[in-house]
Amino acid sequence: MATPSASTALGGLRVVDLTRVLAGPLCTQMLSDNGADVVKIEPPGGDETRHLGPPYDAMGNSAYFAALNRGKKALSLDLSQPEAQEVLHRLLDGADVLVENFLPGTMEKWGLGYEDVLATRYPRLIYCAISGFGRDGPLGGLPGYDAVLQAQCGLMSINGESSSGATRMGIPIVDHLTGYVALTGILMALCSRQVSGKGQRVEATLYDTALSLLLPHASNWFASNQTPGLLGSAHPNIAPYDKFRARDAHVFIGILNDGQFRRFSRHIGCSELPDDPRFRTNAERLAHRQQLKTLIEAAIAKDDAETLCRELMRVGVPAGVVNDVPQALAQEHCAHREMIIQRGAFTALRGPMRLYGTPASPGDPPPGFSQHADEVLSDLGFNETQRRDFYDRGIARTHSPL
């Protein structure tokens, strides 16, 4: 297990990870990147993302699983069996954090509920539960998936164009942000424990997270009672803030104030635009956004996209080429920011936060199924005969026979 260290932000923190798929594993991977010792407990069938391929990486992991599980030790337990629960209790003895994303009520069914068992037995434990809708209420206890929450919580209704209709965002944004919500809650609970000495329950739900993403659309509706609609790449409150076609590619130009609009207009050879009654203020530009877009696209139709964006940025106008994924990852600034991690055959993106005093140190490549069963069980005091009995009876699984 980890020992306390001043070289990483979370050195010495012990985490038991009972999560699968995305939000939970992303949360615990970020803990691991920053020094926490994370033991990932998978059900007998494994984390579902192990099977979500192709593609697979050079080590045989599905690319999906590999993106979320580096730096962890892996053990498979059938937690419906009492002996497996005893293994979990040994892990929790001295652990700082437990993270789970079972359907609400599952841990209670196994006799492992936080309020009725774990809080008393492990009073310093931070218990983080991630779920679709929480434990109670009209939707409490029901399963939740990213795309379903995008639909249910209004995100799809503001994403897309009239030709496409409401569209799912191309990334699992609700799952992703829920992982950060869980991480933030855990870190705040650890700060509180420094003062009180007591752990607590932390909850992160996809539902709450999805609704929180309705910014500024919810506040617009509160203020105007006008239902937000599809705007494509445009912004509901700002213009021009949209995607525009240049000679060889689309660019995104974001203009927040009148000064930027004046500099932009001058740069593209349209100095008269800021004095046009239709475009003098942001409110007027919003009212005539389509006319403005037509004029801008006509002015930049002969411009090279990369050159245009570079020149606009230099005069203080935010602009970027609409890159595909390979182009985005090939940018010189991506390399400068060291966003891509390589560990032998393993390649991934690093976490986006950067601590200069205690920098993150992304760990080993993602583990094979129950790869560390012998190591973890041995560290917990189970001898070879006991371990073999666990494997023979399916209480624990191993990636290979002893």
C-alpha positions as a Python dict, from the first residue, in 0.01 Angstrom:
ca = {
    (1, 'M'): (0, 0, 0),
    (2, 'A'): (105, 362, -44),
    (3, 'T'): (308, 547, 214),
    (4, 'P'): (267, 917, 289),
    (5, 'S'): (463, 1136, 51),
    (6, 'A'): (514, 1509, 10),
    (7, 'S'): (604, 1468, -358),
    (8, 'T'): (244, 1411, -471),
    (9, 'A'): (-75, 1583, -358),
    (10, 'L'): (-247, 1262, -245),
    (11, 'G'): (44, 1037, -152),
    (12, 'G'): (-60, 794, 123),
    (13, 'L'): (-432, 819, 44),
    (14, 'R'): (-590, 473, 18),
    (15, 'V'): (-889, 435, -214),
    (16, 'V'): (-1119, 138, -270),
    (17, 'D'): (-1276, 170, -615),
    (18, 'L'): (-1598, -27, -675),
    (19, 'T'): (-1689, 165, -990),
    (20, 'R'): (-1731, 72, -1354),
    (21, 'V'): (-1782, 245, -1690),
    (22, 'L'): (-1689, 617, -1691),
    (23, 'A'): (-1771, 867, -1415),
    (24, 'G'): (-1640, 659, -1123),
    (25, 'P'): (-1328, 524, -1295),
    (26, 'L'): (-1240, 874, -1419),
    (27, 'C'): (-1268, 1009, -1065),
    (28, 'T'): (-1048, 738, -915),
    (29, 'Q'): (-795, 763, -1201),
    (30, 'M'): (-747, 1131, -1118),
    (31, 'L'): (-694, 1036, -754),
    (32, 'S'): (-437, 778, -865),
    (33, 'D'): (-259, 1024, -1095),
    (34, 'N'): (-201, 1244, -792),
    (35, 'G'): (-51, 975, -573),
    (36, 'A'): (-344, 784, -419),
    (37, 'D'): (-316, 406, -390),
    (38, 'V'): (-626, 278, -573),
    (39, 'V'): (-748, -81, -566),
    (40, 'K'): (-1012, -143, -831),
    (41, 'I'): (-1264, -413, -735),
    (42, 'E'): (-1450, -552, -1036),
    (43, 'P'): (-1744, -793, -1042),
    (44, 'P'): (-1684, -1146, -1180),
    (45, 'G'): (-1777, -1030, -1529),
    (46, 'G'): (-1539, -736, -1515),
    (47, 'D'): (-1588, -367, -1583),
    (48, 'E'): (-1822, -337, -1883),
    (49, 'T'): (-1582, -104, -2062),
    (50, 'R'): (-1329, -388, -2095),
    (51, 'H'): (-1558, -523, -2365),
    (52, 'L'): (-1644, -197, -2543),
    (53, 'G'): (-1425, -250, -2848),
    (54, 'P'): (-1289, -240, -3103),
    (55, 'P'): (-1068, -50, -3104),
    (56, 'Y'): (-820, -213, -2869),
    (57, 'D'): (-481, -73, -2775),
    (58, 'A'): (-143, -239, -2828),
    (59, 'M'): (-178, -415, -2492),
    (60, 'G'): (-515, -570, -2574),
    (61, 'N'): (-728, -338, -2361),
    (62, 'S'): (-1033, -176, -2513),
    (63, 'A'): (-941, 186, -2581),
    (64, 'Y'): (-1238, 290, -2364),
    (65, 'F'): (-1116, 96, -2058),
    (66, 'A'): (-758, 206, -2109),
    (67, 'A'): (-856, 574, -2095),
    (68, 'L'): (-999, 546, -1743),
    (69, 'N'): (-806, 294, -1537),
    (70, 'R'): (-433, 363, -1537),
    (71, 'G'): (-236, 344, -1215),
    (72, 'K'): (-476, 108, -1037),
    (73, 'K'): (-440, -239, -888),
    (74, 'A'): (-711, -479, -1001),
    (75, 'L'): (-894, -750, -809),
    (76, 'S'): (-1224, -921, -890),
    (77, 'L'): (-1461, -1011, -605),
    (78, 'D'): (-1814, -1150, -598),
    (79, 'L'): (-1945, -915, -330),
    (80, 'S'): (-2269, -1109, -297),
    (81, 'Q'): (-2067, -1372, -108),
    (82, 'P'): (-1985, -1315, 263),
    (83, 'E'): (-1621, -1419, 221),
    (84, 'A'): (-1573, -1157, -52),
    (85, 'Q'): (-1730, -898, 177),
    (86, 'E'): (-1473, -989, 441),
    (87, 'V'): (-1199, -915, 187),
    (88, 'L'): (-1361, -578, 126),
    (89, 'H'): (-1370, -507, 500),
    (90, 'R'): (-999, -579, 524),
    (91, 'L'): (-939, -331, 243),
    (92, 'L'): (-1155, -71, 418),
    (93, 'D'): (-965, -112, 745),
    (94, 'G'): (-736, 189, 707),
    (95, 'A'): (-878, 306, 374),
    (96, 'D'): (-959, 675, 334),
    (97, 'V'): (-1209, 667, 48),
    (98, 'L'): (-1460, 424, -101),
    (99, 'V'): (-1621, 508, -436),
    (100, 'E'): (-1911, 305, -577),
    (101, 'N'): (-2163, 345, -857),
    (102, 'F'): (-2398, 54, -805),
    (103, 'L'): (-2772, 103, -832),
    (104, 'P'): (-2882, 267, -505),
    (105, 'G'): (-2966, 3, -248),
    (106, 'T'): (-2714, -254, -372),
    (107, 'M'): (-2462, -197, -94),
    (108, 'E'): (-2744, -210, 164),
    (109, 'K'): (-2866, -538, 14),
    (110, 'W'): (-2519, -685, 74),
    (111, 'G'): (-2506, -553, 431),
    (112, 'L'): (-2251, -287, 333),
    (113, 'G'): (-2464, 28, 357),
    (114, 'Y'): (-2284, 342, 468),
    (115, 'E'): (-2524, 472, 731),
    (116, 'D'): (-2610, 139, 892),
    (117, 'V'): (-2269, -37, 875),
    (118, 'L'): (-1968, 138, 729),
    (119, 'A'): (-2000, 478, 901),
    (120, 'T'): (-1987, 312, 1243),
    (121, 'R'): (-1718, 60, 1158),
    (122, 'Y'): (-1497, 309, 969),
    (123, 'P'): (-1576, 655, 1108),
    (124, 'R'): (-1303, 831, 907),
    (125, 'L'): (-1413, 682, 574),
    (126, 'I'): (-1520, 913, 290),
    (127, 'Y'): (-1796, 721, 110),
    (128, 'C'): (-1875, 850, -239),
    (129, 'A'): (-2185, 717, -416),
    (130, 'I'): (-2232, 793, -786),
    (131, 'S'): (-2569, 719, -945),
    (132, 'G'): (-2810, 829, -1212),
    (133, 'F'): (-3072, 1000, -997),
    (134, 'G'): (-2985, 952, -629),
    (135, 'R'): (-3149, 729, -371),
    (136, 'D'): (-3495, 881, -343),
    (137, 'G'): (-3750, 1101, -516),
    (138, 'P'): (-3964, 1019, -821),
    (139, 'L'): (-3664, 881, -1012),
    (140, 'G'): (-3458, 763, -716),
    (141, 'G'): (-3283, 429, -760),
    (142, 'L'): (-3337, 411, -1135),
    (143, 'P'): (-3050, 349, -1378),
    (144, 'G'): (-2903, 643, -1565),
    (145, 'Y'): (-2687, 667, -1876),
    (146, 'D'): (-2516, 973, -2019),
    (147, 'A'): (-2716, 1004, -2342),
    (148, 'V'): (-3046, 946, -2164),
    (149, 'L'): (-2964, 1226, -1919),
    (150, 'Q'): (-2862, 1454, -2206),
    (151, 'A'): (-3211, 1401, -2349),
    (152, 'Q'): (-3403, 1416, -2023),
    (153, 'C'): (-3230, 1725, -1883),
    (154, 'G'): (-3263, 1943, -2192),
    (155, 'L'): (-2905, 1929, -2322),
    (156, 'M'): (-3002, 1771, -2653),
    (157, 'S'): (-3269, 2035, -2708),
    (158, 'I'): (-3005, 2308, -2734),
    (159, 'N'): (-2750, 2103, -2931),
    (160, 'G'): (-2787, 2074, -3307),
    (161, 'E'): (-2936, 2268, -3594),
    (162, 'S'): (-3282, 2285, -3745),
    (163, 'S'): (-3176, 2039, -4015),
    (164, 'S'): (-3056, 1779, -3764),
    (165, 'G'): (-3296, 1839, -3478),
    (166, 'A'): (-3198, 1782, -3116),
    (167, 'T'): (-2866, 1597, -3113),
    (168, 'R'): (-2662, 1411, -2855),
    (169, 'M'): (-2332, 1579, -2781),
    (170, 'G'): (-2047, 1379, -2931),
    (171, 'I'): (-1877, 1320, -2597),
    (172, 'P'): (-2022, 1166, -2278),
    (173, 'I'): (-2019, 1507, -2118),
    (174, 'V'): (-2257, 1422, -1831),
    (175, 'D'): (-2056, 1117, -1725),
    (176, 'H'): (-1734, 1310, -1762),
    (177, 'L'): (-1839, 1607, -1550),
    (178, 'T'): (-1997, 1375, -1290),
    (179, 'G'): (-1650, 1224, -1241),
    (180, 'Y'): (-1520, 1572, -1161),
    (181, 'V'): (-1816, 1641, -932),
    (182, 'A'): (-1734, 1323, -740),
    (183, 'L'): (-1366, 1415, -724),
    (184, 'T'): (-1446, 1763, -593),
    (185, 'G'): (-1683, 1625, -331),
    (186, 'I'): (-1424, 1374, -211),
    (187, 'L'): (-1154, 1638, -180),
    (188, 'M'): (-1386, 1873, 11),
    (189, 'A'): (-1483, 1588, 245),
    (190, 'L'): (-1114, 1513, 305),
    (191, 'C'): (-1058, 1880, 392),
    (192, 'S'): (-1351, 1865, 634),
    (193, 'R'): (-1209, 1549, 792),
    (194, 'Q'): (-886, 1735, 866),
    (195, 'V'): (-1089, 1952, 1105),
    (196, 'S'): (-1357, 1717, 1235),
    (197, 'G'): (-1176, 1384, 1220),
    (198, 'K'): (-1491, 1233, 1072),
    (199, 'G'): (-1572, 1094, 731),
    (200, 'Q'): (-1901, 1153, 551),
    (201, 'R'): (-2118, 1043, 262),
    (202, 'V'): (-2061, 1223, -71),
    (203, 'E'): (-2312, 1194, -354),
    (204, 'A'): (-2273, 1274, -724),
    (205, 'T'): (-2560, 1211, -966),
    (206, 'L'): (-2579, 1232, -1341),
    (207, 'Y'): (-2915, 1409, -1308),
    (208, 'D'): (-2787, 1697, -1095),
    (209, 'T'): (-2477, 1726, -1311),
    (210, 'A'): (-2674, 1737, -1637),
    (211, 'L'): (-2905, 2011, -1510),
    (212, 'S'): (-2606, 2213, -1387),
    (213, 'L'): (-2477, 2220, -1746),
    (214, 'L'): (-2774, 2431, -1858),
    (215, 'L'): (-2571, 2749, -1839),
    (216, 'P'): (-2676, 3008, -1950),
    (217, 'H'): (-2989, 2846, -2094),
    (218, 'A'): (-3167, 2786, -1762),
    (219, 'S'): (-3098, 3138, -1637),
    (220, 'N'): (-3210, 3277, -1973),
    (221, 'W'): (-3540, 3092, -1934),
    (222, 'F'): (-3582, 3205, -1571),
    (223, 'A'): (-3542, 3566, -1683),
    (224, 'S'): (-3737, 3562, -2011),
    (225, 'N'): (-3975, 3264, -2003),
    (226, 'Q'): (-3860, 3200, -2362),
    (227, 'T'): (-3778, 2835, -2433),
    (228, 'P'): (-3417, 2802, -2560),
    (229, 'G'): (-3387, 2637, -2899),
    (230, 'L'): (-3132, 2501, -3143),
    (231, 'L'): (-2859, 2745, -3241),
    (232, 'G'): (-2605, 2515, -3403),
    (233, 'S'): (-2263, 2651, -3308),
    (234, 'A'): (-2394, 2998, -3217),
    (235, 'H'): (-2430, 3140, -2865),
    (236, 'P'): (-2771, 3241, -2725),
    (237, 'N'): (-2637, 3562, -2567),
    (238, 'I'): (-2340, 3672, -2780),
    (239, 'A'): (-2280, 3757, -3147),
    (240, 'P'): (-2069, 3700, -3344),
    (241, 'Y'): (-1981, 3386, -3149),
    (242, 'D'): (-2013, 3110, -3405),
    (243, 'K'): (-1858, 2885, -3669),
    (244, 'F'): (-1774, 3050, -4002),
    (245, 'R'): (-1651, 2914, -4334),
    (246, 'A'): (-1310, 3035, -4452),
    (247, 'R'): (-1140, 2931, -4777),
    (248, 'D'): (-1018, 2586, -4671),
    (249, 'A'): (-1187, 2509, -4340),
    (250, 'H'): (-1435, 2625, -4080),
    (251, 'V'): (-1315, 2854, -3803),
    (252, 'F'): (-1475, 2948, -3473),
    (253, 'I'): (-1467, 3316, -3383),
    (254, 'G'): (-1568, 3431, -3036),
    (255, 'I'): (-1625, 3802, -2984),
    (256, 'L'): (-1738, 3912, -2639),
    (257, 'N'): (-1737, 4292, -2652),
    (258, 'D'): (-1757, 4591, -2881),
    (259, 'G'): (-1382, 4653, -2877),
    (260, 'Q'): (-1311, 4305, -3008),
    (261, 'F'): (-1581, 4346, -3273),
    (262, 'R'): (-1423, 4670, -3393),
    (263, 'R'): (-1074, 4514, -3416),
    (264, 'F'): (-1216, 4207, -3589),
    (265, 'S'): (-1410, 4413, -3844),
    (266, 'R'): (-1104, 4622, -3923),
    (267, 'H'): (-887, 4310, -3969),
    (268, 'I'): (-1123, 4145, -4218),
    (269, 'G'): (-1164, 4467, -4418),
    (270, 'C'): (-1511, 4557, -4292),
    (271, 'S'): (-1442, 4865, -4080),
    (272, 'E'): (-1792, 4994, -4145),
    (273, 'L'): (-1967, 4711, -3957),
    (274, 'P'): (-1940, 4855, -3601),
    (275, 'D'): (-2115, 5173, -3716),
    (276, 'D'): (-2394, 4988, -3895),
    (277, 'P'): (-2716, 5037, -3688),
    (278, 'R'): (-2774, 4660, -3706),
    (279, 'F'): (-2441, 4576, -3541),
    (280, 'R'): (-2347, 4862, -3305),
    (281, 'T'): (-2412, 4666, -2984),
    (282, 'N'): (-2422, 4302, -2887),
    (283, 'A'): (-2802, 4316, -2854),
    (284, 'E'): (-2833, 4453, -3205),
    (285, 'R'): (-2587, 4195, -3340),
    (286, 'L'): (-2793, 3921, -3180),
    (287, 'A'): (-3108, 4050, -3347),
    (288, 'H'): (-2937, 4043, -3687),
    (289, 'R'): (-2701, 3748, -3633),
    (290, 'Q'): (-2774, 3574, -3965),
    (291, 'Q'): (-2715, 3889, -4171),
    (292, 'L'): (-2389, 3946, -3982),
    (293, 'K'): (-2277, 3589, -4043),
    (294, 'T'): (-2339, 3624, -4417),
    (295, 'L'): (-2127, 3940, -4431),
    (296, 'I'): (-1843, 3783, -4228),
    (297, 'E'): (-1829, 3469, -4441),
    (298, 'A'): (-1817, 3677, -4758),
    (299, 'A'): (-1525, 3877, -4614),
    (300, 'I'): (-1316, 3572, -4515),
    (301, 'A'): (-1403, 3347, -4807),
    (302, 'K'): (-1053, 3382, -4955),
    (303, 'D'): (-862, 3355, -4626),
    (304, 'D'): (-659, 3055, -4519),
    (305, 'A'): (-814, 2931, -4194),
    (306, 'E'): (-491, 2879, -3999),
    (307, 'T'): (-347, 3214, -4103),
    (308, 'L'): (-671, 3398, -4029),
    (309, 'C'): (-700, 3254, -3679),
    (310, 'R'): (-335, 3319, -3598),
    (311, 'E'): (-366, 3683, -3707),
    (312, 'L'): (-694, 3737, -3524),
    (313, 'M'): (-549, 3599, -3201),
    (314, 'R'): (-257, 3841, -3232),
    (315, 'V'): (-497, 4137, -3240),
    (316, 'G'): (-690, 4008, -2941),
    (317, 'V'): (-978, 3831, -3114),
    (318, 'P'): (-1024, 3468, -2999),
    (319, 'A'): (-1039, 3236, -3301),
    (320, 'G'): (-956, 2875, -3379),
    (321, 'V'): (-970, 2633, -3669),
    (322, 'V'): (-1234, 2362, -3632),
    (323, 'N'): (-995, 2066, -3608),
    (324, 'D'): (-1073, 1696, -3618),
    (325, 'V'): (-937, 1474, -3339),
    (326, 'P'): (-605, 1383, -3506),
    (327, 'Q'): (-545, 1749, -3593),
    (328, 'A'): (-623, 1856, -3236),
    (329, 'L'): (-377, 1605, -3091),
    (330, 'A'): (-107, 1703, -3343),
    (331, 'Q'): (-104, 2072, -3242),
    (332, 'E'): (232, 2203, -3126),
    (333, 'H'): (70, 2345, -2814),
    (334, 'C'): (-65, 2000, -2724),
    (335, 'A'): (295, 1875, -2720),
    (336, 'H'): (412, 2183, -2530),
    (337, 'R'): (148, 2126, -2262),
    (338, 'E'): (252, 1758, -2241),
    (339, 'M'): (-109, 1649, -2273),
    (340, 'I'): (-24, 1307, -2418),
    (341, 'I'): (114, 1039, -2186),
    (342, 'Q'): (326, 753, -2320),
    (343, 'R'): (431, 453, -2112),
    (344, 'G'): (581, 203, -2353),
    (345, 'A'): (297, 89, -2576),
    (346, 'F'): (41, 276, -2365),
    (347, 'T'): (-72, 618, -2489),
    (348, 'A'): (-336, 837, -2323),
    (349, 'L'): (-433, 1192, -2230),
    (350, 'R'): (-320, 1327, -1894),
    (351, 'G'): (-557, 1488, -1647),
    (352, 'P'): (-612, 1858, -1720),
    (353, 'M'): (-518, 2000, -1380),
    (354, 'R'): (-153, 2079, -1310),
    (355, 'L'): (3, 2124, -966),
    (356, 'Y'): (352, 2271, -976),
    (357, 'G'): (452, 2195, -619),
    (358, 'T'): (318, 1838, -614),
    (359, 'P'): (285, 1739, -980),
    (360, 'A'): (74, 1446, -1089),
    (361, 'S'): (255, 1131, -1194),
    (362, 'P'): (30, 912, -1411),
    (363, 'G'): (82, 551, -1311),
    (364, 'D'): (121, 217, -1480),
    (365, 'P'): (-87, 115, -1782),
    (366, 'P'): (-440, -11, -1705),
    (367, 'P'): (-439, -348, -1530),
    (368, 'G'): (-552, -675, -1676),
    (369, 'F'): (-862, -837, -1527),
    (370, 'S'): (-789, -913, -1159),
    (371, 'Q'): (-418, -877, -1240),
    (372, 'H'): (-321, -797, -882),
    (373, 'A'): (-538, -1054, -705),
    (374, 'D'): (-250, -1241, -545),
    (375, 'E'): (-64, -923, -449),
    (376, 'V'): (-364, -752, -290),
    (377, 'L'): (-494, -1061, -108),
    (378, 'S'): (-147, -1146, 18),
    (379, 'D'): (-101, -790, 148),
    (380, 'L'): (-431, -833, 333),
    (381, 'G'): (-298, -1139, 512),
    (382, 'F'): (-456, -1424, 310),
    (383, 'N'): (-215, -1712, 266),
    (384, 'E'): (-171, -1921, -50),
    (385, 'T'): (-417, -2190, 63),
    (386, 'Q'): (-684, -1930, 139),
    (387, 'R'): (-625, -1754, -190),
    (388, 'R'): (-654, -2078, -386),
    (389, 'D'): (-979, -2156, -204),
    (390, 'F'): (-1115, -1812, -300),
    (391, 'Y'): (-1034, -1872, -665),
    (392, 'D'): (-1172, -2226, -665),
    (393, 'R'): (-1505, -2112, -517),
    (394, 'G'): (-1541, -1795, -728),
    (395, 'I'): (-1519, -1564, -427),
    (396, 'A'): (-1229, -1390, -599),
    (397, 'R'): (-1105, -1425, -954),
    (398, 'T'): (-756, -1433, -1091),
    (399, 'H'): (-617, -1361, -1435),
    (400, 'S'): (-430, -1692, -1423),
    (401, 'P'): (-417, -2001, -1198),
    (402, 'L'): (-176, -2007, -908),
}
